Amino acid sequence: MKIALYIRLSKEDRDSDISKSIISQEMYLKNYIKRFNYDSVCEYIDDGYSGTNFNRPNFLRMIDDIKNQKIDTVITKDSSRLGRNISWVTFYIEEFFPSYQVRYIAVDDNYDSKNSSIDSEMLTFKSFFNDYYCKDISRKIKSSLRIKKIEGKFTGWKAPYGYQRKKSDYHQLEIDYEVMPVVQRIFKLAKEDNTPSGIARILNSENIPSPSVYAKIKYSKWSSKTIKDILENPTYIGNVTQGKRKKINHKVKRSITLPKEEWIIKENTHPAIIDKDAFLEVQQKLQRCHNIKNNKTVTKEFINIMYCYECKAKIGLNYKKSQAYCVCNNYKKNYKNKTCTPHTINYYKLKELILLELQEDIKRTLTSKKDVHIRKLLENKKQAEEEIEELEESFLDNYISYKSGQISKDNYFINEEKLKKKREHLQKEITYTISSIKDFIHLQKEEKTLLNDYNFYLFIIDKIYLKESGEVIILLNYSYH
């Protein structure tokens, strides 16, 4: 036998039960395997990892060793050491281990997949209670934290930049006078119509340590997101705002953002750094900037396919007051090194120039080359339909590979998802192609609509190059000349 002893201890177990300690589990299992005739024993230990998390480093190392046939037996103290997520525990016991002919033993559960006094269904039933235990603990912790938040106690993992926790009360904030002037300056610059990215550049040019550097967490520069988070945080006017996000459930680490009406806000819980009127003024400026930035006529048109002619980097946008300006992203990130020039051109005026040039060009050529384009579109449609037919065969091949054991269940679902996305993309392409063909056929009737449809322009344009001089070079997907 090539035995793997798997040992896991969560932080909660470490505090509550000494019998579950790493050393205790290790001694227990080593004593247990004396009854077997084995060739080798490997230990896989994950200390401080929750049973709901199956991305544990040594657990994954064990799984790789199983796939490489280095292990034929896995032994744990009980099934909860394997994990506390019923879906994954069931998958490994009933599907993964059998598919690799691995014997699984949960000693305290009296379970042995080779010769068990209880069946896998009973073990699954016990896994349900292990899962429920985690859910119950998670619910109690959330309830306790929510009560603290409602009372206005700060429960974040670290104090916001500009504040620190009181030594006398861990859940109370007090001003960190060392960096308070930086926070006040950030708000002052915002009131002067500087954008978050502009403020970040100023602070970086002056070598002022960013919040993560100041907190000695990691090295990073000021970013527009960091500035925006500070400017929008009501903590700076003396309010504690919590409960902005919540975890989906105890099994999933990813969290979701909650609507503002669900946030927990407690006013006047600590000293303010920023005056409320100044804070409100900055929020209004940020909202105006947000409205400009998210205006459909700005963000969903040509900027996404626009590149710098000189260095080939993407062109981005800077926003000031009610205007949007083009900027070379290479220059924006490395302006000190002078790797490129700014390409500062008013985006609205540039957009009008692009539209005029395209509209005049299309009016001259669409009618004369209508048949050519229709043929090209029909060829594209036929090619997409043929690719969809080939995909259907790929779906079947993927399923056969899974059922025959050539690929794992995880890889089966990954392949399935990729194939679905590709099929959806091709179906959308066919739908748009048919729509475009109709537009070409009814050109005279639909010309006005077509020439004002930005989706149509994005369909025919490959790339747009912007020169520092303001000259524009448009590359089309199809030849119009």
C-alpha positions, 0 to 999 in steps of 0.5 A, a space after each residue: 500500500 502507498 498510503 497518504 495520511 491527510 491531516 487538517 486543522 482549522 483555526 476554530 478547531 485549534 481553539 476548541 478541541 486539543 484532540 484535533 491538533 496536528 500532533 494528535 491526528 498524526 500520532 493517532 493515524 500512525 498508530 492506526 496504520 501499524 495493522 497494514 502492510 505498506 510500502 510507503 507513507 506520505 503526510 499531507 498537513 494543512 494547518 489553519 485551513 477551513 474545511 469548506 475551502 478545498 484550495 488547500 495547498 497540501 490537499 491539492 498536492 495530494 490530489 496531484 500525487 493521486 493523479 500521478 499514481 503515487 498514492 493508492 490509499 488515503 486515510 483521515 481521522 474522520 471525514 470532516 478532516 477531508 472537508 466540511 462541504 458536502 458537495 465536495 466531500 461526496 465528489 471525492 469519496 464517491 467519484 474521484 477516489 473510485 475513478 483513480 482506484 484509491 481506497 479511502 478510510 475515515 477511521 473514527 467514522 468506521 468507514 473503509 471504501 474497500 471493506 466498510 461497516 457503513 456505506 457511503 450514503 451514511 458517510 454522506 449523511 454525516 458530511 451533511 452535519 459537518 456542512 451544517 456545523 460550518 453553516 451554523 458557526 458562520 451564521 453566529 459569527 455574522 450575527 455577532 458582527 452585525 450587532 457590533 456594526 449596528 452599535 457603531 463599533 468598527 469591525 473592519 480588519 484595519 482602520 481606514 487611512 487617516 485613522 487608527 484603532 484606539 488602544 483602549 477600545 479595539 472597536 473605536 477609531 481615533 485620528 492618525 495625525 501623521 497622515 491626516 494632512 494627506 487626507 485633507 489635501 486629497 479632498 482639497 485637490 478634489 475640490 479644485 477639480 483634480 480627478 482621482 487619477 490626477 491626484 494620484 499622479 501628484 502624490 506619487 510625484 511627491 513620493 508620499 507613501 500610499 496607504 498600503 506602504 504606510 501600513 507596511 502591507 505591501 509596496 504599491 503606488 497611489 492609484 485612482 481607485 485608492 483616491 476614489 475610495 478615500 473621497 467616497 468614504 463617509 468615515 472622514 466626516 465621523 460616520 462609520 459605514 459598514 456592511 457594504 459587502 457580504 459573502 455569498 455563503 459560508 462555502 464561497 469566499 467571493 462577496 457581493 456589493 450591497 445596495 446603499 439602502 442596506 448599508 449599516 451607517 452610524 453617525 458621529 461615532 468618532 472625530 471627523 477629519 473632513 467638514 461635511 459641506 466639503 465632503 458633500 461638494 466633493 461627492 457632487 463633483 465625483 458624481 458629475 465626473 461619473 456621469 460623464 465617464 459612464 455616458 454611453 456616447 463616451 465609453 461604448 464607442 471608438 475609445 475601446 478600439 483606439 490606439 496610439 500611432 507612435 507607440 501602439 499602446 491603448 488610448 484612454 480618457 481623462 475627464 475634467 469638468 464636462 469634457 473628456 480628453 484622449 490620452 496615451 496610456 503608455 504616457 499616462 503610466 510612464 510620463 516621467 520616462 517620456 516613453 511617449 507623448 500625451 496625445 491630448 485631444 478633445 474626445 467629443 471633437 475627435 469622435 465627430 471627425 471620425 463619424 464624418 469621415 466614415 459617413 462620407 466614405 460609406 455613402 460613396 462606397 456602400 451602394 457600389 459595393 453592396 453585392 460584394 459585401 453581401 457575398 462576404 457577409 454570407 461567407 462569414 455566416 456560412 463559416 460560423 454555421 459550419 463552426 457551430 456544427 463542429 462544436 456539436 461534435 466537440 460537445 459529444 467528444 468531451 462527454 465521451 472522454 469524461 465517461 471513459 475516464 480520459 479526463 476528470 469531472 473538473 476538466 469536463 465542466 471547464 471544456 463544456 463551459 468553453 464550448 458553450 461560450 464559443 457557441 454563444 459568440 458564433 450565434 451572436 455573430 450569425 444574428 448580427 451578420 443577418 441583420 447587416 445583410 438586411 441593412 445592405 439590401 435596404 440601404 436606401 430606406 435604412 441609410 439614415 438609421 445605419 449611418 447613426 448606428 454605432 454598433 455598425 461602425 464597431 462592426 466594420 472598424 478594426 482599429 483606429 490609430 491616433 497621431 500626436 498631431 490629431 490625425 486619425 488613421 482608420 483600419 476597416 475589417 472589410 476593404 472599402 477602397 
